[in-house]
Amino acid sequence: MGVVKGICISEKRGTEKYEVEKAEFVRDWGILGDAHAGNWHRQVSLLSYEQIEVFRARGAQAAFGAFGENLIVEGFDFKTLPPGTRLRCGGVLLEITQIGKECHSHCRIYQTMGDCIMPREGVFAVVREGGVISRGDSLVLVP
């Protein structure tokens, strides 16, 4: 089981995301109001809280959302979960579709640190069932 430590959105692609207390997840679309929502396979991005903390320990000044992630979750090493893995948070059902991604335009974190964890640690998912997720909610694997 994991705990949602942060939820981040941005209205425009290519900008850092900012934290919100809760967000509405729309089936087959993503997070309402987030620039990356749409009818595609990377509707929601997830990143491990523990991996962010490891990166911060190396000297990175990285606020939640700096990597472009939507959900920061403590308790999961997402890169070890294969595509097809389903995760439930209240009424929301997410299905992992992709592990990592190529970084075409290096983010501020990469420019400062010479590295970014999102391309290898982050995962992407589609929304199979919609609902609201709030900071502090539990996220569980669905068998």
mmCIF file of the C-alpha atoms, coordinates in Angstrom:
data_MODEL
# 
_entry.id   MODEL 
# 
loop_
_atom_site.group_PDB 
_atom_site.id 
_atom_site.type_symbol 
_atom_site.label_atom_id 
_atom_site.label_alt_id 
_atom_site.label_comp_id 
_atom_site.label_asym_id 
_atom_site.label_entity_id 
_atom_site.label_seq_id 
_atom_site.pdbx_PDB_ins_code 
_atom_site.Cartn_x 
_atom_site.Cartn_y 
_atom_site.Cartn_z 
_atom_site.occupancy 
_atom_site.B_iso_or_equiv 
_atom_site.pdbx_formal_charge 
_atom_site.auth_seq_id 
_atom_site.auth_comp_id 
_atom_site.auth_asym_id 
_atom_site.auth_atom_id 
_atom_site.pdbx_PDB_model_num 
ATOM 1   C CA . MET A 1 1   ? 0.000   0.000  0.000   1.00 0.00 ? 1   MET A CA 1 
ATOM 2   C CA . GLY A 1 2   ? 1.108   3.525  -0.740  1.00 0.00 ? 2   GLY A CA 1 
ATOM 3   C CA . VAL A 1 3   ? 0.127   6.988  0.438   1.00 0.00 ? 3   VAL A CA 1 
ATOM 4   C CA . VAL A 1 4   ? -0.411  9.956  -1.876  1.00 0.00 ? 4   VAL A CA 1 
ATOM 5   C CA . LYS A 1 5   ? 2.065   12.600 -0.684  1.00 0.00 ? 5   LYS A CA 1 
ATOM 6   C CA . GLY A 1 6   ? 1.367   15.114 -3.434  1.00 0.00 ? 6   GLY A CA 1 
ATOM 7   C CA . ILE A 1 7   ? -0.834  15.856 -6.446  1.00 0.00 ? 7   ILE A CA 1 
ATOM 8   C CA . CYS A 1 8   ? 0.420   18.226 -9.139  1.00 0.00 ? 8   CYS A CA 1 
ATOM 9   C CA . ILE A 1 9   ? -1.034  19.731 -12.294 1.00 0.00 ? 9   ILE A CA 1 
ATOM 10  C CA . SER A 1 10  ? -0.161  22.346 -14.903 1.00 0.00 ? 10  SER A CA 1 
ATOM 11  C CA . GLU A 1 11  ? -2.382  24.096 -17.411 1.00 0.00 ? 11  GLU A CA 1 
ATOM 12  C CA . LYS A 1 12  ? 0.362   24.243 -20.049 1.00 0.00 ? 12  LYS A CA 1 
ATOM 13  C CA . ARG A 1 13  ? 2.784   21.595 -21.324 1.00 0.00 ? 13  ARG A CA 1 
ATOM 14  C CA . GLY A 1 14  ? 6.467   22.234 -20.803 1.00 0.00 ? 14  GLY A CA 1 
ATOM 15  C CA . THR A 1 15  ? 5.964   24.028 -17.481 1.00 0.00 ? 15  THR A CA 1 
ATOM 16  C CA . GLU A 1 16  ? 6.556   22.756 -13.952 1.00 0.00 ? 16  GLU A CA 1 
ATOM 17  C CA . LYS A 1 17  ? 3.492   21.414 -12.263 1.00 0.00 ? 17  LYS A CA 1 
ATOM 18  C CA . TYR A 1 18  ? 2.188   22.876 -8.996  1.00 0.00 ? 18  TYR A CA 1 
ATOM 19  C CA . GLU A 1 19  ? 0.572   21.183 -6.016  1.00 0.00 ? 19  GLU A CA 1 
ATOM 20  C CA . VAL A 1 20  ? -3.148  20.936 -5.379  1.00 0.00 ? 20  VAL A CA 1 
ATOM 21  C CA . GLU A 1 21  ? -4.918  19.366 -2.379  1.00 0.00 ? 21  GLU A CA 1 
ATOM 22  C CA . LYS A 1 22  ? -7.128  17.144 -4.538  1.00 0.00 ? 22  LYS A CA 1 
ATOM 23  C CA . ALA A 1 23  ? -7.877  16.480 -8.169  1.00 0.00 ? 23  ALA A CA 1 
ATOM 24  C CA . GLU A 1 24  ? -10.640 14.984 -10.271 1.00 0.00 ? 24  GLU A CA 1 
ATOM 25  C CA . PHE A 1 25  ? -9.580  12.036 -12.416 1.00 0.00 ? 25  PHE A CA 1 
ATOM 26  C CA . VAL A 1 26  ? -11.724 11.534 -15.498 1.00 0.00 ? 26  VAL A CA 1 
ATOM 27  C CA . ARG A 1 27  ? -12.088 8.122  -17.121 1.00 0.00 ? 27  ARG A CA 1 
ATOM 28  C CA . ASP A 1 28  ? -10.131 7.773  -20.390 1.00 0.00 ? 28  ASP A CA 1 
ATOM 29  C CA . TRP A 1 29  ? -8.933  11.384 -20.059 1.00 0.00 ? 29  TRP A CA 1 
ATOM 30  C CA . GLY A 1 30  ? -6.716  12.056 -17.037 1.00 0.00 ? 30  GLY A CA 1 
ATOM 31  C CA . ILE A 1 31  ? -6.743  14.831 -14.473 1.00 0.00 ? 31  ILE A CA 1 
ATOM 32  C CA . LEU A 1 32  ? -9.253  17.605 -15.035 1.00 0.00 ? 32  LEU A CA 1 
ATOM 33  C CA . GLY A 1 33  ? -7.326  20.819 -15.695 1.00 0.00 ? 33  GLY A CA 1 
ATOM 34  C CA . ASP A 1 34  ? -3.967  19.160 -16.397 1.00 0.00 ? 34  ASP A CA 1 
ATOM 35  C CA . ALA A 1 35  ? -2.226  19.885 -19.708 1.00 0.00 ? 35  ALA A CA 1 
ATOM 36  C CA . HIS A 1 36  ? -1.283  16.228 -20.234 1.00 0.00 ? 36  HIS A CA 1 
ATOM 37  C CA . ALA A 1 37  ? -4.840  14.920 -20.002 1.00 0.00 ? 37  ALA A CA 1 
ATOM 38  C CA . GLY A 1 38  ? -6.269  13.567 -23.226 1.00 0.00 ? 38  GLY A CA 1 
ATOM 39  C CA . ASN A 1 39  ? -7.137  10.495 -25.202 1.00 0.00 ? 39  ASN A CA 1 
ATOM 40  C CA . TRP A 1 40  ? -3.688  8.864  -25.108 1.00 0.00 ? 40  TRP A CA 1 
ATOM 41  C CA . HIS A 1 41  ? -1.597  6.430  -23.058 1.00 0.00 ? 41  HIS A CA 1 
ATOM 42  C CA . ARG A 1 42  ? 0.148   8.946  -20.750 1.00 0.00 ? 42  ARG A CA 1 
ATOM 43  C CA . GLN A 1 43  ? -2.799  10.585 -19.025 1.00 0.00 ? 43  GLN A CA 1 
ATOM 44  C CA . VAL A 1 44  ? -1.281  10.514 -15.515 1.00 0.00 ? 44  VAL A CA 1 
ATOM 45  C CA . SER A 1 45  ? 2.350   10.353 -14.373 1.00 0.00 ? 45  SER A CA 1 
ATOM 46  C CA . LEU A 1 46  ? 3.434   8.797  -11.082 1.00 0.00 ? 46  LEU A CA 1 
ATOM 47  C CA . LEU A 1 47  ? 6.714   9.109  -9.210  1.00 0.00 ? 47  LEU A CA 1 
ATOM 48  C CA . SER A 1 48  ? 7.921   7.498  -6.009  1.00 0.00 ? 48  SER A CA 1 
ATOM 49  C CA . TYR A 1 49  ? 8.299   9.814  -3.006  1.00 0.00 ? 49  TYR A CA 1 
ATOM 50  C CA . GLU A 1 50  ? 11.291  7.759  -1.886  1.00 0.00 ? 50  GLU A CA 1 
ATOM 51  C CA . GLN A 1 51  ? 13.081  8.305  -5.215  1.00 0.00 ? 51  GLN A CA 1 
ATOM 52  C CA . ILE A 1 52  ? 12.483  12.057 -4.971  1.00 0.00 ? 52  ILE A CA 1 
ATOM 53  C CA . GLU A 1 53  ? 14.006  12.016 -1.472  1.00 0.00 ? 53  GLU A CA 1 
ATOM 54  C CA . VAL A 1 54  ? 17.080  10.095 -2.706  1.00 0.00 ? 54  VAL A CA 1 
ATOM 55  C CA . PHE A 1 55  ? 17.517  12.677 -5.469  1.00 0.00 ? 55  PHE A CA 1 
ATOM 56  C CA . ARG A 1 56  ? 17.094  15.541 -2.984  1.00 0.00 ? 56  ARG A CA 1 
ATOM 57  C CA . ALA A 1 57  ? 19.796  13.976 -0.784  1.00 0.00 ? 57  ALA A CA 1 
ATOM 58  C CA . ARG A 1 58  ? 22.169  14.421 -3.749  1.00 0.00 ? 58  ARG A CA 1 
ATOM 59  C CA . GLY A 1 59  ? 21.575  18.174 -3.521  1.00 0.00 ? 59  GLY A CA 1 
ATOM 60  C CA . ALA A 1 60  ? 18.610  18.698 -5.834  1.00 0.00 ? 60  ALA A CA 1 
ATOM 61  C CA . GLN A 1 61  ? 16.229  21.487 -4.943  1.00 0.00 ? 61  GLN A CA 1 
ATOM 62  C CA . ALA A 1 62  ? 13.122  19.747 -6.284  1.00 0.00 ? 62  ALA A CA 1 
ATOM 63  C CA . ALA A 1 63  ? 9.640   20.704 -5.189  1.00 0.00 ? 63  ALA A CA 1 
ATOM 64  C CA . PHE A 1 64  ? 6.766   18.353 -5.913  1.00 0.00 ? 64  PHE A CA 1 
ATOM 65  C CA . GLY A 1 65  ? 5.859   18.830 -9.585  1.00 0.00 ? 65  GLY A CA 1 
ATOM 66  C CA . ALA A 1 66  ? 9.385   19.826 -10.661 1.00 0.00 ? 66  ALA A CA 1 
ATOM 67  C CA . PHE A 1 67  ? 9.800   16.550 -12.571 1.00 0.00 ? 67  PHE A CA 1 
ATOM 68  C CA . GLY A 1 68  ? 6.443   16.983 -14.322 1.00 0.00 ? 68  GLY A CA 1 
ATOM 69  C CA . GLU A 1 69  ? 4.819   14.293 -12.181 1.00 0.00 ? 69  GLU A CA 1 
ATOM 70  C CA . ASN A 1 70  ? 1.125   14.247 -11.283 1.00 0.00 ? 70  ASN A CA 1 
ATOM 71  C CA . LEU A 1 71  ? 1.119   11.864 -8.329  1.00 0.00 ? 71  LEU A CA 1 
ATOM 72  C CA . ILE A 1 72  ? 3.857   11.497 -5.732  1.00 0.00 ? 72  ILE A CA 1 
ATOM 73  C CA . VAL A 1 73  ? 3.311   8.291  -3.786  1.00 0.00 ? 73  VAL A CA 1 
ATOM 74  C CA . GLU A 1 74  ? 5.172   6.879  -0.804  1.00 0.00 ? 74  GLU A CA 1 
ATOM 75  C CA . GLY A 1 75  ? 5.436   3.102  -0.621  1.00 0.00 ? 75  GLY A CA 1 
ATOM 76  C CA . PHE A 1 76  ? 5.883   2.056  -4.251  1.00 0.00 ? 76  PHE A CA 1 
ATOM 77  C CA . ASP A 1 77  ? 8.912   1.620  -6.497  1.00 0.00 ? 77  ASP A CA 1 
ATOM 78  C CA . PHE A 1 78  ? 6.882   2.254  -9.628  1.00 0.00 ? 78  PHE A CA 1 
ATOM 79  C CA . LYS A 1 79  ? 9.560   1.280  -12.152 1.00 0.00 ? 79  LYS A CA 1 
ATOM 80  C CA . THR A 1 80  ? 9.288   -2.322 -10.892 1.00 0.00 ? 80  THR A CA 1 
ATOM 81  C CA . LEU A 1 81  ? 5.585   -2.532 -11.785 1.00 0.00 ? 81  LEU A CA 1 
ATOM 82  C CA . PRO A 1 82  ? 4.983   -3.755 -15.343 1.00 0.00 ? 82  PRO A CA 1 
ATOM 83  C CA . PRO A 1 83  ? 2.579   -2.135 -17.801 1.00 0.00 ? 83  PRO A CA 1 
ATOM 84  C CA . GLY A 1 84  ? -0.897  -3.486 -17.166 1.00 0.00 ? 84  GLY A CA 1 
ATOM 85  C CA . THR A 1 85  ? -0.536  -3.134 -13.375 1.00 0.00 ? 85  THR A CA 1 
ATOM 86  C CA . ARG A 1 86  ? -3.645  -1.593 -11.877 1.00 0.00 ? 86  ARG A CA 1 
ATOM 87  C CA . LEU A 1 87  ? -3.703  0.725  -8.881  1.00 0.00 ? 87  LEU A CA 1 
ATOM 88  C CA . ARG A 1 88  ? -6.758  1.881  -6.933  1.00 0.00 ? 88  ARG A CA 1 
ATOM 89  C CA . CYS A 1 89  ? -7.167  5.039  -4.902  1.00 0.00 ? 89  CYS A CA 1 
ATOM 90  C CA . GLY A 1 90  ? -10.720 5.319  -3.603  1.00 0.00 ? 90  GLY A CA 1 
ATOM 91  C CA . GLY A 1 91  ? -12.954 5.245  -6.679  1.00 0.00 ? 91  GLY A CA 1 
ATOM 92  C CA . VAL A 1 92  ? -10.090 5.938  -9.086  1.00 0.00 ? 92  VAL A CA 1 
ATOM 93  C CA . LEU A 1 93  ? -8.583  3.022  -11.001 1.00 0.00 ? 93  LEU A CA 1 
ATOM 94  C CA . LEU A 1 94  ? -5.306  3.628  -12.848 1.00 0.00 ? 94  LEU A CA 1 
ATOM 95  C CA . GLU A 1 95  ? -3.555  1.252  -15.225 1.00 0.00 ? 95  GLU A CA 1 
ATOM 96  C CA . ILE A 1 96  ? 0.178   1.600  -15.861 1.00 0.00 ? 96  ILE A CA 1 
ATOM 97  C CA . THR A 1 97  ? 0.917   1.903  -19.575 1.00 0.00 ? 97  THR A CA 1 
ATOM 98  C CA . GLN A 1 98  ? 4.575   2.939  -19.733 1.00 0.00 ? 98  GLN A CA 1 
ATOM 99  C CA . ILE A 1 99  ? 7.696   2.955  -17.564 1.00 0.00 ? 99  ILE A CA 1 
ATOM 100 C CA . GLY A 1 100 ? 9.868   6.025  -18.052 1.00 0.00 ? 100 GLY A CA 1 
ATOM 101 C CA . LYS A 1 101 ? 10.196  8.097  -21.192 1.00 0.00 ? 101 LYS A CA 1 
ATOM 102 C CA . GLU A 1 102 ? 12.839  9.770  -23.275 1.00 0.00 ? 102 GLU A CA 1 
ATOM 103 C CA . CYS A 1 103 ? 13.474  13.353 -22.213 1.00 0.00 ? 103 CYS A CA 1 
ATOM 104 C CA . HIS A 1 104 ? 13.641  15.472 -25.366 1.00 0.00 ? 104 HIS A CA 1 
ATOM 105 C CA . SER A 1 105 ? 13.938  18.904 -23.759 1.00 0.00 ? 105 SER A CA 1 
ATOM 106 C CA . HIS A 1 106 ? 15.856  18.719 -20.505 1.00 0.00 ? 106 HIS A CA 1 
ATOM 107 C CA . CYS A 1 107 ? 13.965  20.152 -17.534 1.00 0.00 ? 107 CYS A CA 1 
ATOM 108 C CA . ARG A 1 108 ? 15.302  22.675 -15.025 1.00 0.00 ? 108 ARG A CA 1 
ATOM 109 C CA . ILE A 1 109 ? 16.289  19.820 -12.695 1.00 0.00 ? 109 ILE A CA 1 
ATOM 110 C CA . TYR A 1 110 ? 18.433  18.217 -15.419 1.00 0.00 ? 110 TYR A CA 1 
ATOM 111 C CA . GLN A 1 111 ? 20.009  21.541 -16.306 1.00 0.00 ? 111 GLN A CA 1 
ATOM 112 C CA . THR A 1 112 ? 20.976  22.090 -12.651 1.00 0.00 ? 112 THR A CA 1 
ATOM 113 C CA . MET A 1 113 ? 21.919  18.540 -11.623 1.00 0.00 ? 113 MET A CA 1 
ATOM 114 C CA . GLY A 1 114 ? 22.930  16.954 -14.935 1.00 0.00 ? 114 GLY A CA 1 
ATOM 115 C CA . ASP A 1 115 ? 20.353  14.264 -14.238 1.00 0.00 ? 115 ASP A CA 1 
ATOM 116 C CA . CYS A 1 116 ? 16.601  13.785 -13.865 1.00 0.00 ? 116 CYS A CA 1 
ATOM 117 C CA . ILE A 1 117 ? 14.844  10.785 -12.313 1.00 0.00 ? 117 ILE A CA 1 
ATOM 118 C CA . MET A 1 118 ? 11.546  10.994 -14.186 1.00 0.00 ? 118 MET A CA 1 
ATOM 119 C CA . PRO A 1 119 ? 12.797  9.319  -17.410 1.00 0.00 ? 119 PRO A CA 1 
ATOM 120 C CA . ARG A 1 120 ? 13.817  6.157  -15.512 1.00 0.00 ? 120 ARG A CA 1 
ATOM 121 C CA . GLU A 1 121 ? 11.767  6.237  -12.279 1.00 0.00 ? 121 GLU A CA 1 
ATOM 122 C CA . GLY A 1 122 ? 8.452   7.681  -13.429 1.00 0.00 ? 122 GLY A CA 1 
ATOM 123 C CA . VAL A 1 123 ? 5.571   5.694  -14.854 1.00 0.00 ? 123 VAL A CA 1 
ATOM 124 C CA . PHE A 1 124 ? 2.528   6.664  -16.862 1.00 0.00 ? 124 PHE A CA 1 
ATOM 125 C CA . ALA A 1 125 ? -1.041  5.462  -16.570 1.00 0.00 ? 125 ALA A CA 1 
ATOM 126 C CA . VAL A 1 126 ? -4.511  5.797  -18.010 1.00 0.00 ? 126 VAL A CA 1 
ATOM 127 C CA . VAL A 1 127 ? -7.618  6.397  -15.932 1.00 0.00 ? 127 VAL A CA 1 
ATOM 128 C CA . ARG A 1 128 ? -9.903  3.333  -16.119 1.00 0.00 ? 128 ARG A CA 1 
ATOM 129 C CA . GLU A 1 129 ? -12.397 4.600  -13.494 1.00 0.00 ? 129 GLU A CA 1 
ATOM 130 C CA . GLY A 1 130 ? -12.746 8.221  -12.456 1.00 0.00 ? 130 GLY A CA 1 
ATOM 131 C CA . GLY A 1 131 ? -13.145 9.973  -9.141  1.00 0.00 ? 131 GLY A CA 1 
ATOM 132 C CA . VAL A 1 132 ? -11.306 12.297 -6.785  1.00 0.00 ? 132 VAL A CA 1 
ATOM 133 C CA . ILE A 1 133 ? -7.899  11.719 -5.204  1.00 0.00 ? 133 ILE A CA 1 
ATOM 134 C CA . SER A 1 134 ? -6.767  13.828 -2.242  1.00 0.00 ? 134 SER A CA 1 
ATOM 135 C CA . ARG A 1 135 ? -3.404  14.220 -0.574  1.00 0.00 ? 135 ARG A CA 1 
ATOM 136 C CA . GLY A 1 136 ? -3.093  11.539 2.117   1.00 0.00 ? 136 GLY A CA 1 
ATOM 137 C CA . ASP A 1 137 ? -5.288  8.964  0.343   1.00 0.00 ? 137 ASP A CA 1 
ATOM 138 C CA . SER A 1 138 ? -4.159  5.335  0.152   1.00 0.00 ? 138 SER A CA 1 
ATOM 139 C CA . LEU A 1 139 ? -3.120  3.752  -3.146  1.00 0.00 ? 139 LEU A CA 1 
ATOM 140 C CA . VAL A 1 140 ? -3.233  -0.038 -3.439  1.00 0.00 ? 140 VAL A CA 1 
ATOM 141 C CA . LEU A 1 141 ? -2.295  -2.657 -6.018  1.00 0.00 ? 141 LEU A CA 1 
ATOM 142 C CA . VAL A 1 142 ? -5.282  -4.366 -7.618  1.00 0.00 ? 142 VAL A CA 1 
ATOM 143 C CA . PRO A 1 143 ? -4.735  -8.140 -8.015  1.00 0.00 ? 143 PRO A CA 1 
# 
